[in-house]
Amino acid sequence: MMELEEVYRKLGGEVKKFEKFSGQLDVGYEITYEKRITEADVYLFGLISGDFNPIHFEEEFAKKTRFGGRVAQGMLTTSLVSAAVARIPGIVVLLETYFKYTAPVKIGDLVRIQGTVVEKEKNRYKLNIKCAVEDRLVAEGWVKILIW
């Protein structure tokens, strides 16, 4: 595992220490998480998911699109939500997700995830999620989680 982490760092990837958020989970609880999307992230996500759409990998192709260049996979962007909710106190199980993609994420962009608990039923919670690059919304939606 450490060898893969070292390779990832050498390719420009950022590995953040995993730390749980503090506080009591209830309606109104807020989370934030951010990560810069690197070339390594896009390539490794392509390897993991099989998503080698040329919009992510071929600059000449991507320049001819409305994005004007390569963009990160949308699901790479929203996969950061998983990293954010995993930091919530307790053992977190992701049950359901919904996301709408509103703008592209480019390689080098710093994506900020913000979530707010809006519903609670026993040990199940719904969080509204916003993903942004600076003040530009790139994805929004919600997740439902189970906490043990």
C-alpha positions, 0 to 999 in steps of 0.5 A: 500500500505504501508503495502505491501511495509513494508512486501516486505522490510522485505523480503529483497526487495528494494523500490526506491524512484520514481524520474524523470530524468532531461533534454530534451528528444531527440536522444542521451538522456541516462537513467540508472537504477539498482536494485538488484534481491532478493528472494522476487522479484523472488517469488512475480513475480511468484505470479504476473505472474504465472511463477513458472517454477522450474528453478526459485524455485527448487534448486535441479532441477535448479542445474541439468541445464546448469545454475547450480542453480536457476535463475530469470525470464527473464521477471522479469529482463526486467521489470526493463526497465519499471521502467527506462523508467517511469522516463523519463520526461513527461507522459510515455506510453510503446508502444512496446518492443523487448528483447533477453536474453543472460545470466542468472540473479541469485538471488542477482545480481545487474542488471543495465539498460542502454538506449539510445534514437536512434529515435524520431518521434513527441512524439514517441521515440525508445530506445536501451536497454542493461541489464547487471550484472557487465560487463556481458550482460544479455538482450538487445533490444529496446522499443518504448514509447509515451511521453505526 
